[in-house]
Amino acid sequence: MTEAAEAKPEDVEFLRAKLRELKVQARDELEILRRDRDQMREYKNIRDDHNKEVRSLIESVKAEREARDKINKDISEAKDRRTAIHAQLKSVYDEIRELRSNLVGSPSTDQRRMMRRVEELEWRQQTDQLTRDEELSIVEEIAKIEAKLVKIGQEKEKQDRISELRRLARKLKEEASDAHEKVIEFSEQSQIHHQEVVRIRPQLEEYKKSADTAHKNFVEWLKKVKDGEAKLKDLRTQIEEIQGKLRKFTVEKRDIERQEIRDQQKAQERERAEEAVEKLQSGKRLTFDEFILAQRQVTDDKKKKPKKRSKKSEDAELTEESELTDEITNEAANIEESSDNIEDE
């Protein structure tokens, strides 16, 4: 017998009760799994949104730092230029101080005074009657004055150089002032970008911390989801196993019932056939259906007989079979005649 045939009704009822229990448990686990998935997706969305904000803020900080660094480079260049101008300006002032320290007096005043004295002496030479000593004295004085005028001419060159250096110093001061203004302007711009970085950094840290927390929660709920999926898969396996057993039991039970019905029908048909054969052998009148049954029964009995038999048995069977065949033939003729009479009527 098969497993289904051997199964007791109480075993089947136990399987059905277990199946109902597992289905209820599976529905509960599925509901829990859905809630866990929703919670997991919520933390995932929070994490992704905050990571997006983190990336955006990082890009903003990067842009602000790049702008600040570019401005700081401009500040450095302006400071270098200002330092170079100050060094050049110091050199100019040093030269001016050196020239001033070597000046004898006011070149323009002394030169005019000495020139008038030379003119007076030359006029005296031309107009006065001078002694030899007076003439020599005038010549010597003119020579001394002219020597001083040469020196005064050198002082004039120094004064001109000082004036030139002063003009250069004023120009350098203006350039140094412009460079300093650039340093201040660039510093203010750099400070704006620096303050923006300072302002963004706390937001960035807050979003990073929030994203990390959301990711941690996501991982925890992901583990719950995986555990729930494993439980649900195990329950489904058990359900399918029990359903398979019940289906197998139902199919085999139906097959057994069908076979029993077929066996019962065959037994009834065999019984009717044997009755038809008895009626035929006793010479009773047969219906067409009974005739067919009797003929089929005789044919089946012939097929079931053993092949090796004695000559006497074979002759007896042939004789019996011949007689039975004759009876069937006669009966068939009687049935045909009855049918013709029914048609005529």
C-alpha positions as CSV (number, residue, x, y, z in Angstrom):
1,M,0.0,0.0,0.0
2,T,1.1,3.6,-0.6
3,E,1.8,6.1,2.1
4,A,-1.5,7.8,1.4
5,A,-3.4,4.6,1.7
6,E,-1.7,3.8,5.0
7,A,-2.3,7.3,6.4
8,K,-4.9,7.4,9.1
9,P,-7.7,10.0,9.2
10,E,-6.3,11.5,12.4
11,D,-2.9,11.9,10.6
12,V,-4.6,13.8,7.8
13,E,-6.5,16.0,10.2
14,F,-3.2,16.7,12.1
15,L,-1.6,17.8,8.8
16,R,-4.5,20.0,8.0
17,A,-4.5,21.6,11.4
18,K,-0.7,22.1,11.2
19,L,-1.2,23.6,7.7
20,R,-3.7,26.1,9.1
21,E,-1.4,26.9,11.9
22,L,1.6,27.5,9.6
23,K,-0.5,29.7,7.3
24,V,-1.6,31.9,10.2
25,Q,2.0,32.1,11.4
26,A,3.2,32.9,7.8
27,R,0.6,35.7,7.5
28,D,1.8,37.1,10.8
29,E,5.5,36.9,9.7
30,L,4.6,38.5,6.4
31,E,3.0,41.4,8.1
32,I,6.0,41.8,10.4
33,L,8.3,41.6,7.4
34,R,6.4,44.3,5.6
35,R,6.6,46.6,8.6
36,D,10.3,45.9,8.9
37,R,10.9,46.6,5.2
38,D,9.0,49.9,5.5
39,Q,11.1,50.9,8.5
40,M,14.3,49.8,6.7
41,R,13.3,51.8,3.5
42,E,12.6,54.8,5.7
43,Y,16.0,54.8,7.3
44,K,17.6,54.2,3.8
45,N,15.8,57.2,2.4
46,I,16.9,59.3,5.3
47,R,20.5,58.1,4.9
48,D,20.4,58.8,1.2
49,D,18.9,62.2,1.5
50,H,21.4,63.3,4.2
51,N,24.3,61.8,2.2
52,K,23.1,63.9,-0.7
53,E,23.1,67.0,1.5
54,V,26.6,66.1,2.7
55,R,27.9,65.8,-0.8
56,S,26.3,69.1,-1.7
57,L,27.7,70.9,1.4
58,I,31.1,69.3,0.7
59,E,31.0,70.8,-2.8
60,S,30.0,74.1,-1.4
61,V,32.9,74.0,1.1
62,K,35.3,73.0,-1.7
63,A,34.1,75.9,-3.9
64,E,34.5,78.4,-1.0
65,R,37.9,77.1,-0.1
66,E,39.1,77.3,-3.8
67,A,37.8,80.8,-4.0
68,R,39.5,81.7,-0.7
69,D,42.7,80.1,-1.7
70,K,42.7,82.0,-5.0
71,I,42.2,85.3,-3.2
72,N,44.8,84.4,-0.6
73,K,47.2,83.9,-3.6
74,D,46.3,87.4,-4.8
75,I,46.9,88.7,-1.2
76,S,50.3,87.0,-1.1
77,E,51.2,88.6,-4.5
78,A,50.0,92.1,-3.3
79,K,51.9,91.7,-0.1
80,D,55.1,90.7,-2.0
81,R,54.6,93.8,-4.2
82,R,54.0,96.0,-1.2
83,T,57.1,94.6,0.5
84,A,59.2,95.1,-2.7
85,I,58.0,98.8,-3.0
86,H,58.8,99.4,0.7
87,A,62.3,98.0,0.2
88,Q,62.8,100.3,-2.9
89,L,61.3,103.2,-1.0
90,K,63.8,102.6,1.9
91,S,66.6,102.6,-0.6
92,V,65.4,106.0,-2.0
93,Y,65.2,107.5,1.4
94,D,68.6,106.2,2.3
95,E,70.1,107.9,-0.8
96,I,68.3,111.1,0.0
97,R,69.7,111.1,3.6
98,E,73.1,110.4,2.2
99,L,72.9,113.3,-0.3
100,R,71.6,115.7,2.4
101,S,74.3,114.9,4.8
102,N,76.9,116.0,2.2
103,L,75.3,119.3,1.3
104,V,77.2,122.5,2.3
105,G,74.4,125.0,2.1
106,S,71.8,126.4,-0.2
107,P,73.3,126.2,-3.6
108,S,71.0,128.7,-5.3
109,T,71.6,131.5,-2.6
110,D,75.3,131.1,-2.4
111,Q,75.7,130.8,-6.1
112,R,73.9,134.1,-6.7
113,R,75.8,135.9,-4.0
114,M,79.2,134.6,-5.3
115,M,78.3,135.5,-8.9
116,R,77.5,139.1,-7.9
117,R,80.9,139.3,-6.1
118,V,82.7,138.0,-9.2
119,E,80.9,140.7,-11.3
120,E,81.9,143.4,-8.8
121,L,85.6,142.3,-8.8
122,E,85.7,142.1,-12.6
123,W,84.0,145.6,-12.8
124,R,86.7,147.0,-10.4
125,Q,89.4,145.5,-12.5
126,Q,88.0,147.2,-15.6
127,T,87.3,150.6,-14.1
128,D,89.8,151.2,-11.2
129,Q,93.4,152.0,-11.3
130,L,94.8,149.2,-9.2
131,T,98.2,148.5,-7.9
132,R,99.9,145.3,-8.6
133,D,99.1,143.9,-5.2
134,E,95.4,144.9,-5.4
135,E,95.2,143.3,-8.9
136,L,96.7,140.0,-7.6
137,S,94.4,140.1,-4.6
138,I,91.3,140.5,-6.9
139,V,92.5,137.7,-9.2
140,E,93.0,135.4,-6.2
141,E,89.6,136.2,-4.8
142,I,87.9,135.6,-8.2
143,A,89.8,132.3,-8.4
144,K,88.6,131.2,-5.0
145,I,85.1,132.2,-5.7
146,E,85.1,130.3,-9.0
147,A,86.4,127.3,-7.2
148,K,83.5,127.6,-4.8
149,L,81.1,128.0,-7.7
150,V,82.4,124.7,-9.1
151,K,81.7,123.0,-5.8
152,I,78.3,124.7,-5.6
153,G,77.5,123.3,-9.1
154,Q,78.2,119.9,-7.7
155,E,75.8,120.6,-4.8
156,K,73.2,121.6,-7.4
157,E,73.5,118.2,-9.0
158,K,72.9,116.7,-5.6
159,Q,69.9,118.9,-5.0
160,D,68.5,117.8,-8.4
161,R,69.1,114.2,-7.6
162,I,67.3,114.7,-4.2
163,S,64.3,116.3,-6.0
164,E,64.3,113.4,-8.5
165,L,64.4,110.9,-5.6
166,R,61.6,112.7,-3.8
167,R,59.4,112.4,-6.9
168,L,60.2,108.7,-7.1
169,A,59.5,108.3,-3.4
170,R,56.0,109.9,-3.8
171,K,55.3,107.6,-6.8
172,L,56.5,104.6,-4.8
173,K,54.3,105.6,-1.8
174,E,51.3,105.7,-4.1
175,E,52.1,102.3,-5.5
176,A,52.7,100.9,-1.9
177,S,49.4,102.4,-0.8
178,D,47.6,100.8,-3.8
179,A,49.2,97.5,-3.0
180,H,48.1,97.8,0.7
181,E,44.6,98.6,-0.4
182,K,44.6,95.5,-2.5
183,V,45.8,93.5,0.5
184,I,42.9,94.9,2.6
185,E,40.3,94.3,-0.2
186,F,41.5,90.8,-0.9
187,S,41.6,90.0,2.8
188,E,38.0,91.1,3.3
189,Q,36.9,88.9,0.3
190,S,38.9,86.0,1.7
191,Q,37.3,86.5,5.1
192,I,33.8,86.3,3.5
193,H,34.6,82.9,2.0
194,H,36.3,81.7,5.2
195,Q,33.2,82.7,7.2
196,E,31.0,80.8,4.7
197,V,33.2,77.7,5.3
198,V,32.8,78.2,9.1
199,R,29.1,78.6,8.7
200,I,28.7,75.4,6.5
201,R,30.9,73.1,8.6
202,P,28.5,72.6,11.5
203,Q,25.7,71.8,9.1
204,L,28.0,69.4,7.3
205,E,28.9,67.6,10.5
206,E,25.3,67.5,11.6
207,Y,24.2,65.9,8.3
208,K,27.1,63.4,8.4
209,K,26.2,62.4,11.9
210,S,22.5,62.0,11.0
211,A,23.4,60.0,7.9
212,D,25.7,57.7,9.9
213,T,22.9,57.1,12.5
214,A,20.4,56.4,9.7
215,H,22.8,54.0,8.1
216,K,23.3,52.2,11.4
217,N,19.6,51.9,11.9
218,F,19.2,50.8,8.2
219,V,21.7,47.9,8.8
220,E,19.9,46.8,12.0
221,W,16.5,46.7,10.2
222,L,18.1,45.1,7.2
223,K,19.2,42.2,9.5
224,K,15.7,42.0,10.8
225,V,14.3,41.9,7.2
226,K,16.8,39.1,6.3
227,D,15.8,37.1,9.4
228,G,12.1,37.6,8.6
229,E,12.7,36.5,5.0
230,A,14.5,33.4,6.2
231,K,11.6,32.6,8.7
232,L,9.0,33.2,6.0
233,K,10.9,31.0,3.5
234,D,11.1,28.2,6.1
235,L,7.4,28.5,6.8
236,R,6.6,28.4,3.1
237,T,8.8,25.3,2.7
238,Q,6.9,23.6,5.5
239,I,3.6,24.7,4.0
240,E,4.5,23.4,0.6
241,E,5.7,20.1,2.1
242,I,2.4,19.6,4.0
243,Q,0.4,20.7,0.9
244,G,2.3,18.1,-1.1
245,K,1.5,15.4,1.3
246,L,-2.1,16.3,1.4
247,R,-2.3,16.5,-2.4
248,K,-0.6,13.1,-2.7
249,F,-3.1,11.7,-0.2
250,T,-6.0,13.2,-2.0
251,V,-4.9,12.0,-5.4
252,E,-4.1,8.5,-4.2
253,K,-7.3,8.3,-2.2
254,R,-9.2,9.4,-5.3
255,D,-7.4,6.8,-7.4
256,I,-8.1,4.1,-4.8
257,E,-11.8,5.1,-4.8
258,R,-11.9,5.0,-8.6
259,Q,-10.2,1.7,-8.6
260,E,-12.7,0.3,-6.1
261,I,-15.5,1.6,-8.3
262,R,-14.0,0.0,-11.4
263,D,-13.4,-3.3,-9.5
264,Q,-17.0,-3.2,-8.3
265,Q,-18.3,-2.5,-11.8
266,K,-16.2,-5.3,-13.2
267,A,-17.5,-7.7,-10.5
268,Q,-21.1,-6.7,-11.4
269,E,-20.4,-7.0,-15.1
270,R,-18.8,-10.4,-14.4
271,E,-21.8,-11.5,-12.4
272,R,-24.2,-10.4,-15.2
273,A,-22.0,-12.1,-17.8
274,E,-22.0,-15.4,-15.8
275,E,-25.8,-15.1,-15.4
276,A,-26.1,-14.6,-19.2
277,V,-23.9,-17.7,-19.8
278,E,-26.1,-19.7,-17.4
279,K,-29.2,-18.6,-19.2
280,L,-27.6,-19.4,-22.5
281,Q,-26.6,-22.8,-21.4
282,S,-30.0,-23.5,-19.9
283,G,-31.6,-22.5,-23.1
284,K,-33.4,-19.5,-21.8
285,R,-34.1,-16.5,-24.0
286,L,-31.4,-13.7,-23.9
287,T,-31.5,-10.0,-24.6
288,F,-29.0,-8.5,-27.0
289,D,-27.0,-7.0,-24.2
290,E,-27.0,-10.4,-22.4
291,F,-25.9,-12.1,-25.6
292,I,-22.9,-9.7,-26.0
293,L,-22.0,-10.3,-22.3
294,A,-22.1,-14.0,-22.7
295,Q,-20.1,-14.0,-25.9
296,R,-17.4,-11.7,-24.3
297,Q,-17.3,-14.0,-21.2
298,V,-16.7,-17.1,-23.3
299,T,-14.0,-15.3,-25.2
300,D,-12.3,-14.2,-22.0
301,D,-12.5,-17.7,-20.5
302,K,-10.8,-19.1,-23.6
303,K,-7.9,-16.7,-23.2
304,K,-7.5,-17.5,-19.5
305,K,-7.3,-21.3,-20.1
306,P,-3.7,-22.9,-19.9
307,K,-2.0,-23.6,-23.1
308,K,-0.8,-27.2,-22.4
309,R,-3.7,-29.6,-22.0
310,S,-4.4,-33.2,-22.8
311,K,-5.9,-34.3,-26.1
312,K,-9.0,-35.5,-24.4
313,S,-9.5,-32.2,-22.5
314,E,-9.0,-30.3,-25.7
315,D,-11.5,-32.4,-27.6
316,A,-14.0,-32.0,-24.7
317,E,-13.5,-28.3,-24.6
318,L,-13.8,-28.1,-28.4
319,T,-17.0,-30.0,-28.3
320,E,-18.3,-27.9,-25.5
321,E,-17.2,-24.7,-27.2
322,S,-18.7,-25.8,-30.5
323,E,-22.0,-26.6,-28.7
324,L,-21.8,-23.2,-26.9
325,T,-21.1,-21.5,-30.1
326,D,-24.0,-23.1,-31.8
327,E,-26.2,-22.0,-28.9
328,I,-24.9,-18.4,-29.2
329,T,-25.4,-18.5,-33.0
330,N,-29.0,-19.8,-32.6
331,E,-29.6,-17.2,-29.9
332,A,-28.3,-14.5,-32.1
333,A,-30.7,-15.7,-34.9
334,N,-33.6,-15.7,-32.4
335,I,-32.6,-12.1,-31.3
336,E,-32.4,-11.0,-35.0
337,E,-35.8,-12.6,-35.7
338,S,-37.3,-10.9,-32.6
339,S,-35.9,-7.6,-33.8
340,D,-37.4,-8.1,-37.3
341,N,-40.8,-8.9,-35.8
342,I,-40.6,-5.7,-33.6
343,E,-39.7,-3.7,-36.7
344,D,-42.6,-5.2,-38.7
345,E,-45.0,-4.5,-35.8
